[in-house]
Amino acid sequence: MADTTGITVMATAAVKEAFRELVPQFEDSRQTRVAALWMPTMDMMQRLAGGEIVDMILLTGEAIDALIRRGIVDPGSRTDIVRSRVGMAVRAGAPKPDITSAEAFERAMLSARSIAYSFGPSGVYIAELFQRLGLAAALGARARQVKGVPIGELVASGEAEIGFQQVSELLPVEGIEVIDTLPPGIEKITVFTAGVHSKAPRADIARDFVRSLVSAEAASVLRRTGLEPVSARG
């Protein structure tokens, strides 16, 4: 009999495009439903700390570890899923800044009219990077952290000349070009990790879903959407 309640998943937007294909496949194979909640990491952490219960969570490895320490995620369910890189995008047809080295990156940032980055893991890192490189003060209001709008859409509309986000979040956006990932020395690779909520109503299905995400079949979808599978199990 088909499951009528399914599972609820809190997940990083970095896997949203991959989920468009992977979720229907899982739903068909398991005869269930998967409801995905997409929101900034900080919002997810606050809601989970406030007692909200879901079946599965897919966030950065650090966030999952924090949830394990709080007793929110079952430690035995912790599974690394993908590695993700931060990319830079410009509007389609616009000049392509050189960011092939840390020095070139700094020059490109100082020359940019406007820069947008998210409140997700990529945006948090970019804000820290600008501080570390001594660029934050010089950039001032030209660099802004934006919540609730895909960064690629701001670039496509011309509201931002340059945008930073996970490559997997930039690739599906029409009207932009993903120039490159951050160069060696200042690159950022984020591992996104799944965990089953310690009070998950449907822990069995949630664990099946985690297993499906590290399957060989899922690996090709993840790669095609700009992600690097951590491992693929047959």
C-alpha positions in Angstrom: 0.0 0.0 0.0 1.3 3.5 -0.8 2.3 5.6 2.2 -0.1 8.5 2.6 2.0 10.6 5.0 5.5 10.5 3.5 8.4 12.3 5.0 9.4 15.9 5.5 12.9 17.0 4.7 14.7 20.3 5.6 17.4 20.8 3.0 20.0 23.2 1.7 19.0 24.9 -1.5 22.3 23.6 -2.9 20.6 20.3 -3.7 17.3 21.8 -4.9 17.9 21.2 -8.6 19.1 17.7 -8.0 16.0 17.0 -5.8 13.8 17.9 -8.8 14.9 14.6 -10.3 15.9 12.5 -7.3 12.7 13.0 -5.2 10.2 11.8 -7.9 12.4 8.7 -8.5 12.4 7.9 -4.8 8.7 8.6 -4.4 8.0 6.2 -7.2 10.3 3.4 -6.0 9.1 3.7 -2.3 5.5 4.6 -3.0 5.7 7.6 -0.7 5.9 11.4 -0.7 8.8 13.7 0.1 8.0 17.3 1.2 11.0 19.5 1.1 11.4 22.7 3.1 13.8 25.2 1.7 15.0 28.1 3.8 18.3 29.7 5.0 20.4 27.6 7.3 20.0 30.0 10.2 16.2 29.7 10.0 16.3 25.9 9.9 18.6 25.8 12.9 16.3 28.1 14.8 13.2 26.1 14.0 14.8 22.8 14.9 16.2 24.3 18.2 12.7 25.5 18.9 11.3 22.0 18.7 10.1 21.6 15.1 10.3 17.9 14.1 11.0 16.7 10.6 12.2 13.3 9.3 15.5 14.2 7.6 17.8 17.2 7.6 20.4 18.0 4.9 22.8 20.8 5.8 26.5 21.5 6.2 28.4 18.8 8.1 29.1 21.4 10.8 25.4 22.1 11.2 24.5 18.4 11.4 27.2 17.9 14.0 25.8 20.8 16.1 22.3 19.2 15.8 23.8 15.8 16.9 25.3 17.5 20.0 21.9 18.9 20.9 20.3 15.5 20.5 18.2 16.6 17.5 19.8 14.3 15.0 20.5 10.6 15.5 24.3 10.3 15.4 24.2 6.9 13.7 22.3 8.5 10.7 25.0 11.0 9.9 25.9 10.6 6.2 28.0 12.9 4.0 26.3 13.4 0.7 28.0 15.9 -1.6 30.9 18.4 -1.8 29.9 21.8 -3.2 31.9 24.8 -4.4 31.2 28.5 -4.4 30.9 30.0 -7.8 30.8 33.5 -9.3 28.3 34.6 -11.9 27.8 37.6 -14.2 25.0 38.5 -16.5 25.0 36.6 -19.8 27.1 38.6 -22.3 28.8 40.8 -19.7 32.5 41.0 -19.3 34.0 38.1 -17.4 36.3 39.2 -14.5 39.5 37.2 -14.0 39.4 35.4 -10.6 42.0 32.7 -11.4 44.2 33.8 -8.5 43.6 35.4 -5.1 45.3 38.6 -6.4 43.0 38.7 -9.5 40.0 38.0 -7.3 40.8 41.1 -5.2 41.2 43.3 -8.2 37.9 42.0 -9.7 36.1 42.7 -6.4 37.5 46.3 -6.1 36.5 47.0 -9.7 32.9 45.7 -9.4 30.0 48.1 -9.2 27.8 45.8 -7.2 28.2 42.3 -5.6 25.5 40.1 -4.1 25.8 37.0 -1.9 23.4 34.9 0.1 22.7 34.2 3.8 23.5 30.6 3.2 26.9 28.9 3.8 28.4 30.4 0.6 27.3 33.9 1.6 28.6 33.5 5.2 32.0 32.5 3.7 32.1 35.4 1.2 31.4 37.9 4.0 34.2 36.3 6.1 36.5 36.3 3.0 36.0 40.0 2.3 36.9 40.7 5.9 40.0 38.5 5.8 41.3 40.0 2.6 40.7 43.5 3.9 38.1 44.2 1.2 35.0 44.8 3.3 35.5 48.5 4.1 36.6 49.3 0.6 33.6 47.6 -0.9 31.1 49.1 1.5 27.5 49.2 0.3 28.6 47.8 -3.1 28.7 44.3 -1.5 25.4 43.2 0.1 24.1 40.0 1.6 20.6 39.2 0.3 18.0 37.0 1.9 15.0 35.3 0.2 16.1 35.8 -3.5 18.3 33.5 -5.5 21.5 35.4 -6.2 21.5 34.4 -9.8 18.2 36.2 -10.4 19.7 39.4 -9.1 22.6 39.0 -11.5 20.3 38.2 -14.4 18.1 41.3 -13.8 21.2 43.5 -13.5 20.6 44.4 -9.9 24.0 42.9 -9.1 27.0 42.9 -11.4 28.6 39.9 -9.7 27.0 37.2 -7.6 28.3 34.4 -5.4 26.5 31.3 -4.4 26.9 27.5 -4.6 27.5 26.5 -8.2 24.5 24.1 -8.1 22.3 27.1 -7.2 23.6 29.3 -10.0 23.6 26.8 -12.8 19.8 26.6 -13.3 19.3 30.3 -13.5 18.8 31.6 -17.0 20.4 34.8 -18.2 23.7 34.4 -16.3 27.1 32.8 -16.8 29.0 31.0 -14.1 32.5 32.3 -14.6 34.5 30.1 -12.2 34.8 28.8 -8.7 36.9 30.6 -6.1 40.6 30.2 -6.8 43.2 28.1 -4.9 44.1 29.6 -1.6 40.7 31.1 -1.0 38.4 28.4 -2.4 35.6 27.0 -0.3 34.4 23.4 -0.5 31.4 22.7 1.6 30.3 19.1 2.5 26.6 18.8 2.8 25.5 16.0 5.2 22.2 14.3 5.9 20.9 13.2 9.2 17.7 11.6 10.5 15.8 13.5 13.2 16.0 11.7 16.6 12.2 12.0 16.8 11.5 11.4 13.1 7.9 10.1 12.7 9.0 8.1 9.6 12.7 7.3 10.4 12.6 4.2 8.3 11.6 6.0 5.1 14.0 8.8 6.0 16.9 6.4 6.2 15.9 4.9 2.9 15.9 8.3 1.3 19.4 9.0 2.7 20.6 5.7 1.2 19.1 6.7 -2.1 21.1 9.9 -2.1 24.5 8.0 -1.9 23.5 5.5 -4.6 25.4 5.2 -7.9 22.2 6.3 -9.7 22.0 9.5 -7.7 25.7 10.3 -8.3 25.2 11.1 -11.9 22.3 13.5 -11.2 24.3 15.2 -8.5 27.3 15.7 -10.8 25.1 17.0 -13.6 23.6 19.7 -11.2 27.0 21.0 -10.1 27.7 18.8 -7.1 30.4 16.3 -6.3 29.1 13.1 -4.6 31.1 12.2 -1.6 30.6 8.5 -2.2 28.4 6.3 -4.3 27.2 2.9 -3.1 25.9 0.2 -5.3 
